[in-house]
């Protein structure tokens, strides 16, 4: 049985995280959109005002995945929540229990921190992930559509402030 362990990321993990992020983007057919920058990532994860946290997942002592998450806030619940931005397990390590361990730890952190929700998005074509999430009791929020401002549209709107 493989030995699965989790640990918080440390600054020395930045190159590993960029590698894993690139692998995830490749799996999602979006590698052309990766602009990960080690210096910015270091500042945003470990600087004076961290914007996100990362758990590194290991199988038999070797890094095989990660979960990057941050807090959000539900006005309806009047409680914080945890938003899982990225969850990735390398193909060779899938089936070892690492994905479940990462989500279990995030659920534990959410409860420990008084959060009312643990949320994430999944690509609608990613049937293996959807099946896995449903097996854990997660439910899709089909009535909501995610909107995003980025690039020129974001800067244009900001310039109107």
N, C-alpha and C positions, 0 to 999 in steps of 0.2 A: 504494500500500500504506500503510495507516495506521501511524503511529509509536506503538508501545506503550512506556510507561516505568513504572517502579515506584519508589516512595520511601517511607521511613518517615513515618508521620503525625507532625505537629507540633501543639503546642497550638492554633494558629490554625485547624486543621482540624476542631475540635470541631463547629461548626455544620454543616459538610459531612458529617461522619460521622453526625450525628443525622438529617440529610436522607436520606442513603443507607440508614440503618437503617430509617427510616420507609418508604422505597420498598420495601425488602426485605420488611418486615412486610406491606405492602399486597399484594405479589405472593404471599406465603404465606397471605393471607387472615386475618392476625392483627394488623392495624394497631391494633385496639382494645386490644391488650395492651402496646403500646409506652408505656413510662414513662421514656424516656431523659431524663436530666437533665445539662445541660452541666457544672455544677459537680462533680457526682459523677464524671462521665466524665473530666474533667480530672484530678481527684485519683487516680482508679484507673488511668489510662493514663500520667500524667506526674508524679505525686506521688512522695513519698519511697519508697513501696513499690509499684511498678507491678504490676498484676495481669494485664495483657495487653499485647499489642503490636498495631499496625495497620500494614498496608501499604496505601498509596493507589495505585490504578492509574489511569494517565492514557492517553488516546488523543489524539494530536496536541496534547498540552499541556493537555488539559482533563480534570479528574477525572471518571472514569466508573465507578469501582468501588472495592471495598476487600476486604481479608481481615483479620479480627480473630482472633487466636490467642493461646494461652498454653501453658505447659508442664504436662504431667502426668507421671506416673511409672508404669512397668510393673514390678510386683514380680516377675513371671515372667521378664522379660528383664533385670532389674536395670539398667534404662536409662531415661533420661527419654524423653518423647515430645512431640510437638506436637499439640495439639487445635485444630482449626479450628472456631471457634464460628460465624463467619459469613463467607460468600463471596457477594459480590453484584456483578454487572455490569449497568449500565443497559441496557434493551432496545435502544436505538439503537446501543450499542457492541458488542453480542453478535455474534460472528463475526469480530471484529478480532484475536482471540488474547489478549485481556486475561485471561480466566479461566484459560487454560492458563499464561500467564506468571505469574499469582499462585500457582497450585499448584506450578509449577516452582520458583519462588523459595522457597516453603515447604519443598519437598523438599530443596532445596539447603541451606537453613538447618538442617533436621533432620539431614542428614548432617554438616554442618560442626560442629554442636553435640553430636554423638555420640548422637543420638536413634535409637531402634529402631523408631519408628512415627510416622506422620502419619495422624491419624484425624479423622473428622467424621461428622455425621448428615445425612440427607437425608429430606425428607418422602416417604412412599411413593407419593404421587400425582405427584411431580415427575419425570415421564418424561424431559424434555429433560436435566435435570441428571443423572439416573441413567445415561442413555446416554453423556453426556459423561464422567462419572467412570469408567465401565466402559471407555471408549475409551483411557483413560490407564493401565489395568491395575488400578484399584481394585476391590476385591471387597467385597460386602456381608457383614456379620456377622449373618446371619439368626437365629443361635441365641441372640443376646443381646437382651434387652428393656430399654430405658432406663426407669428409675424416677426420679421427681423429688418432692422435698418443697419446698413453697413456701407463702408466705402464712401463714395460721393454723396449718396442719399443721406447718410448720417451727417456728414459735414455740411451739406446744404441746409438741412433742418437746424443744425446747431448754429449756423451762421445767421439764422433768422431770429435768434433769441435776443 
